[in-house]
Amino acid sequence: MYSLDDYSSVNLKTKRIMAGTVLFRVYSEEYHQTLGVDAAWYFGKTKDNRFDDPKQEYGVLYCGTSKEPTILETLDHSRFIAKIIDKTQKITFVTDKDLVMRNMAAIVLLDNLRLVDFTGTGYAINDVSFDISNCPRSEAQKYSRKIYENPHGYDGIIYHPRTCPKFESIVLFENRIKKPDLIWDGNLNEDMREECIDILFDHGIGYIPNND
């Protein structure tokens, strides 16, 4: 079993994503207004997300090979709990505002990716015996930092997201691959509201059309 420090030096098991693969990315509409189409390739350093750099020195970008994990992982942080019928029955939902505030981009890779693989059965691949998708965020960030420092030069991490573990989410490290081509960009509310609502409903999340 590897120690945490081992992750900065050992040859880790990887999953390859080939050039030409389309990835999906959800990001803030605020970034879109500031950076335009470059917002789709923005690497954050906030420490607010699971695999962010704890030292805030390198940026990370979160994306997926399908739309579902990118939408669910992003909107999960904005969920509200509303009481309905009685004090014991609850429903989880998002609002118009949650969709208006976010855009989705489809990007196509120009490079092959080598991603440290945390998608193994029981999360044991690469000698992690715990669920890295559900452990404390500060713990996952330590692993991100060590993997980034590894001299084998991995491009990022692939893992099962907490909100929809049958899918795969990807973390990309800043300055490791060429900027991909942008093939589509749109607002979740204006351009793909119905599709978003269907995805949310399929995963037990409700939607209300206003903030009242």
Disulfide bonds with the S-S distance in Angstrom:
none
